[in-house]
Amino acid sequence: MTTIDRRGLLGATLGLPALAALPHRAAAQGTQMSIATGTTGGVYYPLGGGMANIMNRVIPGMAATVEVTGGSVANLQLLGANRVGMILAQGDAVIDAVRGEGRFQGRAVPVRTILVMYINHMQVVTTAAMGIRSMADLKGKRISTGAPGSATEVFALRLIEAAGLNPASDFRSRERLSPAESTNAIKDGKLDAYFFVSGVPTSAITDLGASPGVELVLLDHAQYNDTMVQKFGPVYFPAEIPAGTYPGQKAVNKTLAVSNIVGVRADMPDALVTTILTTLWDNREDMYRVHAAARDITLDGQRTERAVAPWHPAAEAFWKARGATLA
């Protein structure tokens, strides 16, 4: 049987079956699957871990593991190379992957959506001590636009340009740090602000807001929605993070948001997709206990416009059978 190698959570090498070659019985009785998630300071990693735990407990013979990655871009690249079985990914990166554009220029990925998750908010994070109150105030500052290979970086660079700033020349420095690294850099006085796109709340920002002597500031940027949509289409939309979501957050944060999906390759067998979805949906209360963002995974949320990539046929049938409108 053809196998593919990929580092597991602890760096061990896993031989993953070529899913397209597995009949449902073999898949259900002895499947090893790596789930590509994101950095440890975000939502993808704990939520992906929760999904893996549910699948391992409920599906006979399933051995699912989660992998720490740079995020959506890296996950889609791994899926395109057939090195992981399932991914969590952000809508704007998914569109680029389907079209073979941006970081996927000439290398379209056969990704198919099986589940629309929660929405991701772009969060532009700083502290009151930095004196930054708007996107324009970031000029000349030390910023981080997210880990290499992350959808944060894609979104952040687009937002910076929409705000009339030049990523290459308008900042004192531009780092490419994970959210946890960015929080630590602000605490250490080495960074003024950072971008992170995720569900809310997210642990790295909670950590910063809870730090003694720190007054958290989240910059509004929903006013750039029209500019973003004109250039990139309706993948982005305005949203709000309620006051009090994070320690010390005194005001509603007016953000731009994007959907998240769980994706697989187009050639994953229908029966395996149905088994995974049935398991996750029927045990969604367990996902809710892993992270609050999972509560936004709803039947009403299974919409084609939010799915971004084409539906996997088995997923489309699954959601229609449960009463989702989709269109």
Stockholm file with secondary structure:
# STOCKHOLM 1.0

chainA/1-327         MTTIDRRGLLGATLGLPALAALPHRAAAQGTQMSIATGTTGGVYYPLGGGMANIMNRVIPGMAATVEVTGGSVANLQLLGANRVGMILAQGDAVIDAVRGEGRFQGRAVPVRTILVMYINHMQVVTTAAMGIRSMADLKGKRISTGAPGSATEVFALRLIEAAGLNPASDFRSRERLSPAESTNAIKDGKLDAYFFVSGVPTSAITDLGASPGVELVLLDHAQYNDTMVQKFGPVYFPAEIPAGTYPGQKAVNKTLAVSNIVGVRADMPDALVTTILTTLWDNREDMYRVHAAARDITLDGQRTERAVAPWHPAAEAFWKARGATLA
#=GR chainA/1-327 SS CCEEEEECTTSCEEEEECGGGCCHHHHHHHEEEEEECCCTTSSHHHHHHHHHHHHHHHSTTEEEEEECCSCHHHHHHHHHTTCCSEEEEEHHHHHHHHHTCGGGTTCCCCEEEEEEEEEEEEEEEEEGGGTCCSGGGGTTSEEECCCTTCHHHHHHHHHHHHTTCCTTTSSSEEECCCHHHHHHHHHTTSCSEEEEEESSSCHHHHHHHTSTTCCEEECCCGGGHHHHHHHHCTTCEEEEECTTSSTTCCSCEEEEEEEEEEEEETTSCHHHHHHHHHHHHHTHHHHHHHCGGGGGCCSTTCBHHHHCSCBCHHHHHHHHHTTCCBC
#=GC SS_cons         CCEEEEECTTSCEEEEECGGGCCHHHHHHHEEEEEECCCTTSSHHHHHHHHHHHHHHHSTTEEEEEECCSCHHHHHHHHHTTCCSEEEEEHHHHHHHHHTCGGGTTCCCCEEEEEEEEEEEEEEEEEGGGTCCSGGGGTTSEEECCCTTCHHHHHHHHHHHHTTCCTTTSSSEEECCCHHHHHHHHHTTSCSEEEEEESSSCHHHHHHHTSTTCCEEECCCGGGHHHHHHHHCTTCEEEEECTTSSTTCCSCEEEEEEEEEEEEETTSCHHHHHHHHHHHHHTHHHHHHHCGGGGGCCSTTCBHHHHCSCBCHHHHHHHHHTTCCBC
//
